[in-house]
Amino acid sequence: MTVRPRRLRTTPAMRRLVREVRPHPADLVLPVFIHEDLSEARPIGSLPGVSQHPLSAVPALVEAAVEAGIGGIMLFAIPSVRDAEGSAACAPGGVLNRAIAAASRAAGDRLVVMADLCLDEFTSHGHCGVLDADGAVDNDATLEVYAAMARAQSRAGAHVLGLSGMMDGQVAAVRGALDAAGLTDISLLAYAAKYASAFYGPFREAVDSQLVGDRRTYQMDPANGREGLREAELDELEGADLIMVKPALPYLDVLAEVAAQSRVPVAAYHVSGEYAQIEAAAAHGWIDRRAAHLEALTSMRRAGADIVVTYAALELAAWLEESR
Ligand code: PBG
């Protein structure tokens, strides 16, 4: 035997030397849920350790993220009142836009403030876009609403807009609208390959989702890998500054190929159901919680993600610091 790969695994120091990826707190983005009706935090049952927060908590949440050294936060918000058009998404006084303003004021240039740009939290029917007369999601009418929402989020102070609605042409429409308004420095994170996934389950509780049915006419079929590459390529051509694959672990093949073909930074979203799986198994004592979260993060980074969006961001950052 001439080749013995185990030589490089003999000691912790040797393993550290040859390690291919080293996740860092700065890679991490924490999703944050703000609920307009709350005056104190309300835990989300299906996402242990994650809560819906009142608007007043935004500065403290930003401070915790800065303190942990993570790269950014991704804001989601739940409005008191919903309607068919999702009007609260575009109103400057809407809860998400107020949360963005508070977060960017608190953050300064210490943390990247991202905002979810999608209508599902704001529509009475829970779809990511507006509906036509037959009740189908109207792609092109939705683009106009996204453009208005993008202007409102940018004026509120968002640094990055997370286009998660999976409408065709959404990146070009939003880029065009922002540039026309002189908002040329706002970056766009395109949820390029976003699959219609069962792993979004707990998120529906996190945002009090009103959805009946599914999103299969706009989110992608889990069976399609090549289509994910096409979506990513289109978004890059339309001007996306960053692109994302979502969910993460069931789609590491797509993530790896997108990272290989793409010339912009690539993010992966370790979604609610992926997080909840680890939490539930750990609560039963069936897996080591910390080791599982760290392994999930390492796997996403190894597959090619530069940025990882995860509900465990603050804890992961602390663990990474500890193990340095
Ligand atoms: C849509 C959106 C969803 C998630 C993020 N943005 C829900 C969906 O597409 O149904 C899911 C995130 C998660 O499950 O953690 N605005």
Residues whose N, C-alpha, C, O or C-beta is under 5 A from the ligand:
A	BS01	PBG	C118 D120 S164 F199 Y200 F203 V271 S272 G273
